[in-house]
Amino acid sequence: MAVFLDIDATPLLSRRRAQTQDLIAVIPAYNAQDSIQDVVSRARRKVARVYVVDDGSTDATAANAKRAGASLIVHTSNRGKGAALHSAFACLDDEQFTYMIILDADGQHDPNELHRLVDEARRSQADVVCGTRMDNPQDMPWLRRATNKTMSGIVSWLCRVKLTDTQCGFRLLSKRAVRCIKLKKTNFEVESEMLIQAARNGLKVTEIPIRSIYGTTQSSHIKPVHDTVRFIRLVGWLAVARCFGGNKPAPTPAEE
């Protein structure tokens, strides 16, 4: 179950709102009490409003997010990152925004780079802009780097778009993309599902380099074995669909 809390958070300064009124940030979070306050505080300087999806945390994640000025969407139990994003998409369907920026709660994404995703979306008219850490991956653990390279190659084939870091959670979606993408996966394979659905709906997907930040105090919730198995299952049925069906065009703004 997901519920809203504190939606009427204190408005931002009018000058900042004028600059960022078409931008919102969504941060899925699970037991991220040590990092969430800093991530929210820094993100709020760049967007009109920050939403944290507290995915059944058992620590002070929700309280710290609220203290930093976030609006909350709360799961009463831990359901996974995909489920958190599904709740955000559903709850924010009537929210007025042009771009939604998704970033992780553990501090591995720099909110100061958020504007680069927005600038690229506006420049290229892309509906999805992914951050890629693969231009400078030296700090990325070697196993994650190798796994990411393999998964990115497979997802690129399915999307018919060359992408180098499909597992990066730092990404921008247009309002059109949020409405087109119907997430079904509940865990970390959602990163791939999101890109494949976007491409199959005829949306433009691109990427820009971002910093690779590791060594944060917050540990990753990725489970390598389980998440790899989930990814393989996802790829299996999508590969079959790719062979027997083409891309479906996205609805026009009028149809939305």
Secondary structure, DSSP 8 states (H G I E B T S, - for coil): -EEEE--S-----HHHHHHHTTEEEEEEESS-TTTHHHHHHHHHTTSSEEEEEEES-SSSHHHHHHHTT-EEEEESS---HHHHHHHHHHHTTTS--SEEEE--SSS-S-GGGHHHHHHHHHHHT-SEEEEE-TTS-TTS-HHHHHHHHHHHHHHHHHHTS--S-TT---EEEEHHHHHH------STTHHHHHHHHHHHTT--EEEEE-------SS-----HHHHHHHHHHHHHHHHHHHHH--------TTT-
